[in-house]
Structures are given as C-alpha cells and as structure tokens.
Amino acid sequence: MQDFLISIKLAIKSLHLNWGRTLLSLIGIIIGVASVILVLSFGNGVKGFLVDQVSAFGSDIMEIEVKVPKTNKASSQNVGGMVGGTQITTFKLKDAQKIGKLPNVSAWYASVMGQQVVSYASKNKQTYIMGVTSGISKVDKKMEIASGTIFTEEDNNGLKQVAIIGSGIKDDFFGNQSPIGKKIKIKGQTYRVIGVLKKRGASGFFNFDDIIYLPLKTVQKKLTGVNYIKFAVFKLKDMSRLDITMLNATDIMRERHDITNPNDDDFSVNSIVEVTNILNKVFFTINLLLLALASISLIVGGVGIMNVMYIAVVERTFEIGLKKAVGAKNKDILMQFLLEAIFLTALGGIGGLAVGLIVSRIGEVLISNFGYTLKFTVTWWAALIGVGFSAIVGITFGYWPARKASQLSPMEALRKE
C-alpha cells in the first residue's frame, strides 16, 4: 500500500511539473468525452421532442391517415408524396363513422387541415384551419374551452359558419376584449366566434394556440370544396386491446375501399405505442452511428496520451534507471506511468462531463428563444458511457509507454544521461 501511495504522489508530481503537456492531453480527452455526451443528450432531446409531438393528443388513441398506395407508411416515398402534393381522396367521413362504432372506441373525430388568411377589422393573419367533427372535445382532453362553447354535430350538419379560436388568435385579434359573438373573415366568408380555447402552447413545431377550429362539413363544402378527410383520431377504452382494434379498423378500411392486396392500402393505422417504438429503433441506430463518429475524438485523445507518455519515458530515462538502481521494481515503474495516464483520463472525463452539461444547457436556452422546448438531458448512462470509454482509451493507450518504461534496464537507462 505504501508503494502504491508513493506511485500516486510521483504520478501527480510529474503531471504538475509538465502542466503544459498535461493540458494539451486533457483537451483531447475533454473534447472526446463531451462529444459522446452531447451526441446522446441531443439524440434523446430530439427523440423526446418528436414523441411529445405525436402524443400531443393523448397516449390512448389510434389514428388513421391517408397514405400513398404501394409505399410503407414510414417510408420516404410516402412522406415525399404527401409533402409533394399527392392527393388521396378516398378516405371519407363515413369510413370514420364505421370505425367509430367498434366496441373498443369510446370517442372519435375526423379532420381536414389547411392554412387560410384570417382577418378581423384591419388585422390579417395566416393561420391553420382545422375542420373537425364535434367529437374532438371528447378525444383531445387538452383542448379546453376558456370561454364560450364548442360547436355541435348539428352545427356541423347544418354547415354553420361558427369558429373556435386558440388563445394566440384571441390575443392577436381582440387583445383584452371578449371575442365571443365577434365575426372574423376567412376566405371572404364571415364566421362567428363561439368559443376560445385555454392556452395550450406548442408541441414541437405546431402551436395549438394559433389554430382556428371550424365544423368539418363547413370547411369541406364552403372553404375547400372537397368531400374527403385527411385523418381521424379514435380514443380507445382498453389499450390492452389496441392490436385487435387496429386490425379491425384495417379490415373495415380495406372492405370499404375494396382493397384485397395490402400493398394497395391508401391509408395507415397508427398508434402512439407504435410510433414510439419506431422512434426508439431509429434513434438507437442513429445514436450508434453518431457515437462511432464521436469516439474518433476519444481515440485521437488516447493517441495524444500515448505520445505524451512516450515523450515522458524518453525524457525521464535517467530517472527510471536511477530508481531501478536503488531498488525500484518493474511493477513500481509500470504503476507510476500507468497512474499518470489514468489521472489524465479521469481529469479529462470530469472536464468532458462538465463541458457536456454546460453545452447541453446552452443548447436548451438557445432553442427556447425560438419558441421550442427541447430537453437535452444528460442521463447517468450517457455520462457512464462517455467517462467509461475515456477510461478504457486512456488505460489502453497509456499501458504501452508505461510497459516500455518498466522494462528499461538500469544500466541502459543510466547511460542515457
């Protein structure tokens, strides 16, 4: 134990005497560890951001949306087709009504969505318009009325020109005044405000406070001139029956759309559970690839430690010979130089962890200035991976110079002076 303590003191003294070289070695390890931690932190932040976005309507829901036939629902071909303007017009309100009668469905709503310029007095604002059925208030529990009321199914069937506005629309157009009963213009048509929603905030890039909700059929007949819907959301009674409910919904859609080959599906049935599993798999793969790239920094830092240790061995050859001449054993020399590498790695690991925490926090603050909420949390396992990998790299690259130093013969070492 006494010999071990002496080795520790000598290792610390050597690092202190060569502080410039020590600092350069530390920078490499710090950058490597911080890179690993930031990759995992940012990956978790983006994944959490996406999960929050898709689960904004609740975790006990099933969603059906249109899809480009002969493509996978998560494929780039389907996403590209939707973004590129491919119109799927086969999903109708009666399809959603049929699925809404399944025994495991407690409530549902259908929707189309688009953007329109809305005006009140001399103010204009381009915002999202959602045409929905009245069941949305039962499915989306975060949609709460602050004042007024929600439109009914009679309003929907009667093509009533009534609107429910988000709190952001209310603030922009009406300020502190009550908007209930006031009239806004959408595409040259007059709509009476019958309700204002409580402040909800944004989910991802989607701000719920800047949405105007109109009856679905009013939007279809008077604003867009279509007879189809884009998606429908169903609230489930029992999530343990999710799989069978999704299969039942798929069967109904195929029967109503006269589809016999699954490749011809013009719809996709999704759940938050399924989306979360997909995101977990995708980000696991992405994190592995990014970790491999970030690890290059650690390996470079390890090579730096090895070079520094080799230089230290050359510079201290006479010292090594002198210690051996007075009785130091190979293991004592090996331990001293190996401890220097371990201390370098430990300090670099701590420094990298600190830098990772600071940069993660700065990233959160910068993104919040743009109105988005991302949590770049540094988890304990991310810190363990970063610091643990740096320790392995440091010990591995520090061992060979330490071994070379321990195997020098006293006479050869003393002749070097």
N, C-alpha and C positions, 0 to 999 in steps of 0.2 A: 504493500500500500504506500509505503514511504517513497519507493522508487517511482510509483505512478504519479504521486503528487509532485515530485521533482520534475517529472516529464511535462506535467501540465504547466508548471511555472516557467520552465525553459521554453515551451512552445509559445506561451503568451508573450514572454520577453522578446523572443525572436520576431514575432509578428509586430510588436510595438516598435522595435528598432528599425524595421523595414516597412514603416507605415505607408509610404508611397506605393510600394509594390503590393502591399496588402489591400490598399484602397482600390487599385485597378482590378485586382482579382475579385473583390467584393462586388464591384459594379456589374461584372458579367453574371455573377450568380443572382444578384438582385433583379436584374432585367429578366433573367430566365424564370425565376420564381414568380415575379409579378405578371409575366406574360401568361403563365399557366393559370394563375388565379383569375386574371381578368378574362381569359377565354371562357372559363367555366362560369364565372359570375355573369358576364354579358349573355352567354348562352341561356342560362337559367332565367335571366331577366326578360329576354325576348320570348322564350317559351311561355313564361308566366303571363306576359303581355298578350300573346295570342290566345292562350287558354281563357283569360278573362274576357277577351273579345267575343269568343264563340259561346261562352257560358253566360253572357250578359242577360239572356232571357230566362235563365234558370238551369238547374242540373237535371231536372226530372222531365225533360222534354225530348220529343222526337221531331225531326224536321224533314220535310220533303221539298226538294227544289228541282228545278229543271236541269237537264244535263244534255250535252251533245251526244247523240247516239254513237255507238261503236267506239267510245272512249271511256277510260276509267275516270271515276268521279274526282279523284285526286290528281289526275294527270295534267301535264302542261297543255295537252291538246284541248282538254275540256275547258281549262281556265282561259287559255288563249282564245278559244271560240267564244266564250261568254264575254270576255273583255273586247274582243274584236267585233262584236255586234251581232253574233249569231242569234237569231230569234227562235226560241222553242215555244210554240203556241198551243201545244196540246194539253197542257195542264189547266184544267178548268175548275171552277168553284164546286161543281157537282162531285168531282173526284175527292176534294177535301171533305165535303159533306158526308160522303160514303165512308171514308176512313174515320171521320169523327164519330161514327156510330159503333166503332169497335168497343168491346166491353172494357178494355183497359184504358180507354181515353176518357178523361174527365172534362176536358175543355179544349177548344181549338180556335184558331183564326187563320184566315187566308190573307195574302197581301200582294200588292204590286207596289213598286217603289220607283221614284224618279226625282228629278230636280226641276223646279219651276221658279220663276221670278215672282215674288210676293210683294205686294205694295200696300201701304196704309198712309193716307194723306200724301205727303211728299216723299215718304221714305220707301226705298226699294231694297230688297234683299233676295239673293238667290239661295234657296234652301231645299232640303229634302222634303218631299211629299210622300207620305205613306198612306196608300189606300188599304184599309183593313176592315174586317168584319168586327162586330161588337164583342166577340169573344176574347179579344186581346186583353181586356182588363182582368179576365179570369186566368189567362195563361201567363202573362207577364206581370208578376206581382210587384215589380219595381216601378211599374207605371202607375203612379198615384196622382189623383186629382187634388190640386191645391184649392181650386175654386171652380164653381160651375158643375157640369156633369158630363158624362160620356154619351156619345150618340147611341141609339138603339138599333136593333135589327130592322125596325120599321123605318127609321131614317135611311138605312142602307137600301132597303127595298124601294123606298119612295124617292130615291135619288136626291135626297135633301142636300142642300149646299150649306153644310154646317162644318165647323172645324174645331179641333182641339189643338192648342198650341203649346210648345215647350216653353220653359221659363226664360230661355235665352231670347226667343222670339218676342215674348211678352215685354222683356226689358228693352229690347231694341226699338220696338214699335210704340209701346204705351207707357214706358217708364213706371212711375208710381200709380198711374191710373188703372182702374179695373177695365180689362178688355172684354168682359162678358157683355154680349149684346152688340159689341162693335163689329164693323164689317171690314173685311180685308179683300183685296183683289188678287185672284190667281188666274193667269191667262185671260185677263179681261172679264172674268166672271166674279160675281160677288158672293162671298162666303161669310156667314155669321159665326162669330166665335162663341161657342157654348161652354168651353172648358179650358182651364190652364193646368198644366202638369207641375208637380213639385220638381224642384231642382234635382237632377239626377247625375249630371256630369257626363264625362266622356268614357267610353270603353274602347281603348285602342285609338284608332283614328276616327272613330264615329262618335259624334257629340249628340246625345239624346236631347239636349236642351234646345237644339236648333232644328227640331223636326215639327212638321205640321201633319196631324192625322186627320184624314177625311174618310167618309164611308167608301168602302171598296167599289161598289157599283157606280157611285158618283164619279169616282176617278176613271173607271173603265169607260163609261158612256160619255162623260162630259169633258174630260181632260185628255185622255189618251186614245180613246176610240178603239179599245181592244176588248176582247171577251175572254182573255186568259189571265192566269195568275202566275206569279214568279215563284212563290214558295208558300208553304203552310206549316204552322207550328202546332204541335199537339202535346198537351200536358197529360202525363201518364199517372195512373193511380198507383201502380205497383212496379217499381223499377226492376224487380227480380224477374218480371215477365217482359222485359224490354226486347229480348231477342225474338220471342214468338210474335210480339206485336209488330216489330219491324218486318218480319216475314209475312204476316197477314196484310200489312199495308202494301208490301211489294206485290203480293198476289193480286190485290184489288186493282192496283195501278196497271199491272200487265193485262188483266182481264178487260179493264175499261178501255185501254189503249190498243187492244188486240195485238199484244206482243207475245210471241212464243219463244223467241231467241233472246236470252238475257243481254246479248251484245247490242240489241236494238233498243235497250231501255233509254227513254228520253227523260228520265227522272233519276234521282238518287235519294235514298232514305238514309238519314244520318242521325246520330245521337251524340251528345256531349262526351259520353264514355268512349265512343269510337274515335271521335276527333282527338280526344286527349291521348289515347293510345297511339294514334298515328303521329301526333306531335312528339310524344316521348321517343318513339323509334327514330324519327327524323333527326331530332336534336341529339340523340345518343350517337348517331353516326357522324353528325356534323362536329360534335364535341371531340370525338376520337380523332377526326382529321385535323381539327384545329390544335388539339393537344400535341399531335405528332409534329406540327409545324412549330409550335411554341417550344417544344422540347429541344429543338435545334439550338435555341438560345442557351438552354442549360448545358447542353453538350459543349457548346463553344466556351461557356464559362468553366466547365470542367477541364477542357484543354488548357485554358488560361491558368487554372490552378496547377496543373501538371507542369507547365512551363516554368511557373514561378518556383515550384518546388525543386525542379531540376537545377535552376539557377542557384537556388539556396544551397543545394548539395555541393555544387561546384565551388561557390564562394566560401563554404564552411568545411571544405575538405580537411584542412589542417585541424580545425576544431574537433571534427569527428575522430581523426586519428589520435589527438591528444586525449579525448575522453576514453577511447578504447585502450590507450596505453596505461591509463590509471585505473582500469578495471571495468569500464562500461561494456555491457554485453550487446550482442546484435539486437536483441529484443528491445533494449533500452533506447538505442538509436532509432529503431523502427517505430517505436511508440511515440518518441518525441516528434518526428517528422509527420507521422500519421495524425497526431493530435493537432498539429498546425493546420493540416488540410481539413480536419473535422471542425475546428474552430472557425476557419474561413467559411466553410459551408453553412455552419449554424448561424453565423452573423449575417451571411448573405440571405439565408432563408427567412430570418426575422425581418431583415430590411425589405426583402421582396414582399413579404406578407403585409408589412406596413404600407408600402407603396401601392399594392393591390387594393387595400382597403380605402386609401385616400383617393385613388383614381376612380374607383367604383362610386364613391360618394360624389365626387365632382361630376361624373357622368350622369348620375341621377338628377343633380341640381340643374345641369345644362339642359337636359331633355325636358325637365319640368317647366323651364322657361318657355318652351314651345307649346305648353298645354297638355303634354302627355305624361302619364305616370308609369314609369318602369322601375322596378326594384332590382338593382344589381347586388343581390345578397351574396356575400362571401360565406359559403357554408363550411362547416367544420371539415367535411370530406374533401372539399376543394383545397382548403389550407393544408390538409394532411397530404394530399397528392403533390402539391407544389413543394412543400418543405421536405417531404419524404423522398421525392425524386431527386431533389437537390442534394440531400444527404447521400443517397446512393451514388450519384455522379461524383460528388466530392471525395468520398472514400475510395471509389474505384480509380479515379484519376490520380488521387494522392498516394495510393498504395505503391505504385511502381517507383516513383522517385524515392519514397521512404525505404523501400526494399533495397534499392541501389545503394543508398547511404549506409544502411545497416551491414552490407556485405563488403564494404571497403576494408582492406587490411590496414592495421595501424601503421606499419612501416611505409606502405604506399601512400597513405594519407599524409604522413608527416613529411615525406619527401616533396610533396606538392608545394610546401610553403617556400 
